[in-house]
């Protein structure tokens, strides 16, 4: 694709990077075949190729974004299926992130949009605030029909039936290995996950220590910045990301870290991109080494030679989170681990398509998100699974809200299979769950 940015424009690092990405695009349209919003809406401007044209025109002409451009960029899930499909290696993620930051700085949204975005940015990344908000949503949910805005109704529906108690395992501390030590790793405990499902971090700590890891929850680490980053709020996202970079760098420079392990794939995609996000910052060197050491939990478990287990009479439908299969290009590890543990693993049709969660997307674009959720649940249930496994809390909440099939994080099943407690999500399962034979 030809571009016409001026020399002055190209002195801006963001424009320079977007120019590189735009010039790599050859208009082939392969991306339209795997774009969820294009499949749902059938509008070329709601495909990656269409958005690329809109973003190119906006950036090249250095113009104030118009409502049309903003609408179609907002509709993008950032599922990144287009990046898995693109034969030219177009790094759409960096382009759309830059477009969102440009829109945030140059476009004045309607008051209700500004208010909703500000509320999400000031609540979701903070577990304490988020817990209070979930409690309020739970109380107000019976009155959701009175809400005039579908986005407000979606926020009320987000509240789980039960809000888990705070887990003290999420506090800064170190957990000693329960076997000869192989690695020292930092666990990213996240933000929303600490309010929505504390079992995931607890299971991760048990599993890693059982396999010979010292697990550190670093002082000062918290939200990865993804939620605000994908809303285009660069200053906020970089501020929270910088706290993580400093916290983990202190551990690296102290007793050392072999890895930073992440069990929420949406966070993992962002942390692995810290090197790019901070490439022109004083923290560039530290950010790069954080990105280099960051691993999804499934990557680390593969390194630790996860043990073989006996066959289990449980069929697990594996849901591949977009941020894992497209954002991080991790497609086989979770399935390999589940099979190694003895579970029967099946995959739904069109497993490459998004479930519609996508960070705050299910709250800001509830209609499109709802259609994607319904399609994903239908394909999962068609496999008649006993359980559904996923590697991202957002997907778990999204899918779990529309099915009676128990949904768990992959690590909860692996922890159970290696001697951990039976996951709480299975206690109220619709059909009895046999006890899982422990791996030897």
C-alpha positions in Angstrom: 0.0 0.0 0.0 1.4 3.4 -0.9 1.4 6.1 1.7 1.9 9.9 1.6 3.1 10.8 5.0 5.4 13.9 5.1 8.9 13.9 6.5 7.6 16.0 9.5 4.9 13.4 10.2 7.3 10.6 10.1 9.4 12.1 12.9 6.6 11.0 15.2 7.4 7.4 16.3 3.7 6.4 16.2 3.2 7.6 12.7 6.5 6.0 11.6 5.4 2.7 12.9 1.9 3.0 11.4 3.5 3.9 8.1 5.6 0.7 8.1 2.5 -1.4 8.8 0.3 0.3 6.2 3.0 -0.2 3.5 3.1 -3.9 4.2 -0.6 -4.3 3.4 -1.3 -5.6 -0.2 -5.2 -5.3 -0.1 -5.6 -9.0 -0.5 -8.6 -9.3 1.8 -7.6 -12.6 3.4 -8.3 -10.9 6.7 -12.0 -10.5 5.9 -12.5 -14.3 6.0 -11.5 -14.5 9.6 -12.8 -11.2 11.0 -15.7 -11.8 13.4 -17.2 -8.3 13.0 -17.2 -8.6 9.2 -18.9 -12.0 9.4 -21.6 -10.5 11.8 -22.1 -7.2 10.1 -21.1 -7.8 6.5 -19.7 -4.3 6.1 -16.3 -3.9 4.5 -15.5 -1.0 6.9 -16.0 -3.5 9.7 -13.2 -5.7 8.4 -9.4 -5.1 9.0 -8.9 -4.0 5.4 -11.7 -1.5 5.7 -10.4 -0.2 9.0 -6.9 0.1 7.5 -8.2 2.4 4.8 -10.1 4.6 7.4 -7.0 4.8 9.7 -4.7 5.6 6.8 -6.9 8.4 5.6 -7.2 9.8 9.2 -3.5 9.7 10.0 -2.2 10.8 6.6 -4.4 13.9 6.6 -3.8 14.6 10.3 -7.5 15.3 10.6 -9.9 15.3 13.5 -11.5 11.8 13.5 -15.1 11.7 12.3 -17.9 9.8 13.8 -17.8 7.2 11.0 -14.2 6.3 11.5 -14.5 6.2 15.2 -17.6 3.9 15.0 -15.8 1.3 12.9 -12.5 1.4 14.9 -14.6 1.0 18.1 -16.2 -2.0 16.6 -12.9 -3.8 16.2 -12.5 -6.5 18.9 -8.7 -6.6 18.6 -9.0 -10.4 18.4 -6.1 -10.3 16.0 -7.4 -13.2 13.9 -6.4 -11.0 10.9 -2.8 -11.2 12.0 -2.9 -15.0 12.0 -4.4 -15.0 8.5 -2.4 -12.2 6.8 0.2 -13.5 4.3 2.0 -10.2 4.4 2.7 -9.9 8.1 0.7 -6.7 8.6 1.0 -5.9 12.3 -2.6 -4.8 12.7 -2.4 -4.7 16.5 0.1 -1.8 16.6 -1.8 0.1 13.9 -5.2 -0.1 15.6 -3.7 0.7 19.0 -2.1 3.8 17.5 -5.4 4.8 15.9 -7.2 4.5 19.2 -4.7 6.6 21.0 -5.0 9.2 18.2 -8.8 9.1 18.5 -8.6 9.5 22.2 -6.5 12.7 21.9 -8.4 14.3 19.0 -12.0 13.2 19.1 -14.6 14.4 21.6 -17.0 11.6 22.2 -20.7 12.1 23.3 -21.0 12.7 27.0 -22.4 9.2 27.8 -19.5 7.5 26.0 -16.9 9.6 27.8 -18.6 8.8 31.2 -18.8 5.1 30.6 -15.2 4.9 29.4 -14.0 6.9 32.4 -15.9 4.7 34.8 -14.5 1.5 33.3 -10.9 2.9 33.3 -11.2 3.9 37.0 -12.9 0.7 38.2 -11.8 -2.4 36.3 -8.0 -2.2 36.8 -8.5 -1.8 40.6 -9.6 -5.0 42.4 -11.0 -3.2 45.5 -13.1 -0.8 43.5 -14.1 -3.5 41.1 -15.4 -5.7 44.0 -17.5 -2.8 45.2 -18.8 -2.2 41.7 -19.7 -5.9 41.3 -21.6 -5.9 44.6 -23.5 -2.8 43.4 -24.2 -4.5 40.1 -25.4 -7.6 41.8 -27.9 -5.5 43.9 -29.1 -3.5 40.9 -29.4 -6.4 38.5 -33.1 -7.1 39.2 -33.7 -3.5 37.9 -31.7 -3.8 34.7 -34.8 -3.6 32.6 -35.2 0.0 33.7 -31.7 1.0 32.3 -32.1 3.0 29.1 -28.6 2.1 27.7 -27.8 -1.4 26.6 -24.2 -0.9 27.8 -25.5 -0.2 31.3 -27.5 -3.4 31.2 -24.5 -5.3 30.1 -22.5 -4.0 33.0 -25.2 -5.2 35.5 -25.3 -8.6 33.8 -21.5 -8.9 34.2 -21.7 -9.4 38.0 -21.2 -13.1 39.0 -23.7 -14.9 41.2 -21.1 -15.1 43.9 -18.2 -12.7 44.5 -15.3 -14.7 45.8 -13.5 -13.6 49.0 -10.1 -11.9 48.7 -7.3 -14.4 48.4 -4.3 -13.5 50.5 -2.1 -15.5 48.0 -2.4 -12.4 45.8 -0.5 -10.3 48.4 3.2 -9.6 47.7 5.2 -12.6 49.0 7.2 -15.7 47.9 6.0 -19.3 47.8 8.7 -22.0 48.3 8.9 -24.9 45.8 7.5 -28.2 47.0 10.0 -30.2 44.9 13.7 -29.6 44.0 13.8 -26.1 42.6 13.9 -25.7 38.9 13.0 -22.0 38.4 12.2 -18.8 40.2 9.2 -17.0 38.6 7.1 -14.0 39.2 3.3 -14.5 38.9 1.3 -11.7 37.5 -1.8 -11.7 39.7 -3.7 -9.2 37.5 -6.6 -6.9 38.4 -10.1 -8.0 37.3 -9.2 -11.7 37.9 -8.5 -11.0 41.5 -12.1 -9.8 41.9 -13.9 -12.3 39.6 -12.1 -15.6 40.3 -9.4 -16.0 42.9 -9.2 -19.8 42.3 -7.1 -19.3 39.2 -4.1 -17.7 40.9 -4.4 -20.1 43.8 -4.3 -23.1 41.5 -1.4 -21.6 39.6 0.7 -21.2 42.7 -0.1 -24.7 43.9 0.8 -26.2 40.5 4.0 -24.3 40.0 5.4 -24.9 43.5 4.5 -28.6 43.1 6.5 -28.7 39.9 9.6 -27.1 41.5 9.1 -23.4 41.1 9.6 -20.7 43.6 6.7 -18.3 42.9 7.0 -14.6 43.7 4.2 -12.1 43.8 6.2 -8.9 43.4 5.7 -5.8 45.5 4.2 -3.0 43.4 3.0 -5.1 40.5 -0.6 -4.9 39.4 -2.8 -4.2 36.3 -0.9 -4.8 33.0 -2.5 -1.7 31.4 -4.4 -3.6 28.7 -7.9 -2.3 29.5 -6.9 1.3 29.2 -4.4 0.7 26.4 -7.2 -0.7 24.2 -9.3 2.3 24.9 -6.6 4.5 23.6 -5.8 6.0 27.1 -2.0 5.8 26.6 -0.9 7.8 29.7 -3.0 5.7 32.0 -2.0 2.4 30.5 1.7 3.3 30.4 1.6 4.4 34.0 0.3 1.1 35.2 2.6 -0.8 32.9 5.6 1.1 34.2 4.8 0.0 37.8 5.0 -3.6 36.7 8.3 -3.0 34.8 9.9 -1.5 37.9 8.5 -4.2 40.2 9.7 -7.1 38.1 13.0 -5.4 37.3 13.7 -5.1 41.0 13.2 -8.9 41.3 15.4 -9.6 38.3 18.2 -7.4 39.7 17.7 -8.9 43.2 17.4 -12.7 43.5 16.7 -13.0 39.8 13.7 -14.3 37.7 13.7 -17.1 35.1 10.3 -16.0 33.9 7.3 -13.8 34.5 4.3 -16.1 34.3 0.9 -14.9 33.2 -2.4 -16.9 33.4 -4.6 -14.3 31.8 -3.8 -14.3 28.1 -5.2 -10.9 27.5 -2.6 -9.5 29.9 0.1 -11.7 28.4 -0.3 -10.2 24.9 0.1 -6.7 26.4 3.1 -7.6 28.7 4.9 -9.2 25.8 4.4 -6.0 23.9 6.0 -3.8 26.7 9.2 -3.6 24.7 7.3 -1.9 21.8 5.2 0.3 24.1 8.2 1.7 25.9 10.7 1.7 22.9 11.2 5.4 23.2 11.0 5.7 26.9 13.6 5.8 29.6 12.3 2.3 30.7 13.0 0.9 27.2 15.8 -1.5 28.3 13.9 -2.8 31.3 10.6 -3.1 29.3 12.4 -5.2 26.7 13.8 -7.6 29.2 10.4 -7.9 30.9 8.8 -8.8 27.5 11.6 -11.3 26.8 11.0 -13.1 30.1 7.2 -13.1 29.9 5.5 -16.5 29.4 1.9 -17.7 29.3 1.4 -20.4 32.0 1.1 -23.0 29.3 4.5 -22.1 27.9 6.1 -22.4 31.4 4.4 -25.8 32.1 5.7 -27.2 28.8 9.2 -26.2 29.9 8.7 -28.0 33.3 8.0 -31.3 31.6 4.4 -31.7 32.8 3.8 -35.4 33.9 1.7 -37.9 32.0 -1.6 -38.9 33.6 -4.0 -41.8 33.3 -7.1 -41.6 31.1 -10.0 -39.8 32.6 -13.7 -40.1 31.6 -14.1 -36.4 31.2 -14.4 -34.6 27.9 -13.0 -31.1 27.9 -14.0 -28.6 25.2 -11.0 -26.3 24.8 -11.8 -22.7 24.0 -8.9 -20.9 22.4 -8.8 -17.3 23.6 -7.9 -14.9 20.8 -5.2 -13.2 22.8 -3.5 -16.6 23.2 -3.9 -18.2 19.7 -3.7 -14.9 17.7 -2.0 -12.4 20.0 0.7 -14.8 21.3 0.5 -17.5 18.6 0.2 -20.2 21.3 -2.2 -22.7 19.7 -1.2 -26.2 20.9 0.3 -26.0 24.4 -2.9 -25.9 26.4 -4.4 -28.8 24.5 -1.2 -30.8 24.8 -1.1 -30.3 28.6 -4.8 -31.3 29.0 -4.2 -34.4 26.9 -1.1 -35.2 28.8 -3.1 -34.9 32.1 -5.5 -37.6 30.7 -8.5 -35.5 29.7 -10.3 -36.1 26.4 -10.0 -32.8 24.5 -12.3 -31.6 21.8 -12.5 -28.3 19.9 -15.5 -26.4 18.6 -16.1 -25.5 15.0 -14.6 -22.1 13.9 -12.3 -22.2 17.0 -10.4 -19.2 15.5 -13.4 -16.9 16.0 -13.8 -14.6 19.0 -16.3 -15.2 21.8 -17.1 -11.5 22.0 -15.5 -10.7 25.3 -12.4 -8.8 24.2 -11.6 -6.8 27.3 -14.4 -4.2 27.7 -15.9 -5.0 24.3 -18.8 -6.9 25.8 -19.7 -3.9 27.8 -19.2 -1.2 25.1 -20.6 -3.2 22.1 -23.1 -5.5 23.8 -25.2 -6.3 20.7 -22.3 -7.5 18.5 -20.7 -9.2 21.5 -24.0 -11.0 22.3 -24.1 -12.5 18.7 -20.6 -13.7 18.9 -21.2 -15.2 22.4 -24.3 -17.1 21.2 -22.3 -18.5 18.2 -19.4 -19.6 20.4 -21.6 -21.3 23.0 -23.5 -23.1 20.3 -20.3 -24.6 18.8 -18.9 -25.5 22.2 -22.1 -27.2 23.4 -22.4 -29.1 20.1 -19.4 -31.1 21.3 -21.4 -32.3 24.3 -18.5 -31.7 26.7 -18.4 -32.3 30.5 -16.3 -29.2 30.9 -15.1 -26.2 29.0 -11.5 -25.0 29.5 -10.1 -21.6 28.6 -7.0 -19.5 29.4 -8.5 -16.1 29.9 -10.8 -14.8 32.6 -12.7 -12.6 30.1 -13.6 -15.5 27.9 -14.6 -17.6 31.0 -17.0 -14.9 32.2 -18.4 -14.3 28.7 -19.0 -18.0 27.8 -20.0 -19.0 31.4 -22.9 -16.4 31.3 -24.6 -18.4 28.5 -24.1 -22.1 29.3 -24.7 -24.5 32.1 -21.5 -26.5 31.2 -18.9 -25.8 33.9 -16.1 -23.5 32.6 -12.7 -23.5 34.2 -9.3 -22.1 33.6 -6.9 -24.7 32.1 -4.6 -24.4 35.1 -7.4 -25.4 37.5 -7.8 -28.7 35.7 -4.1 -29.3 35.6 -3.8 -28.5 39.3 -6.6 -30.9 40.1 -5.0 -33.6 38.0 -1.7 -33.3 39.9 -3.1 -33.5 43.4 -4.8 -30.1 43.9 -8.4 -29.7 45.2 -11.4 -30.3 43.1 -12.2 -27.0 41.4 -15.1 -25.1 43.0 -16.7 -24.6 39.7 -17.4 -28.4 39.5 -19.2 -28.5 42.9 -22.5 -27.5 41.4 -22.0 -29.2 38.0 -25.2 -30.4 36.3 -23.9 -33.9 36.2 -21.7 -35.7 38.7 -18.0 -35.3 38.1 -15.9 -38.4 38.9 -12.8 -37.7 41.0 -9.8 -37.3 38.7 -7.0 -39.8 39.2 -3.9 -38.0 40.4 -0.8 -37.9 38.1 2.1 -39.9 39.3 
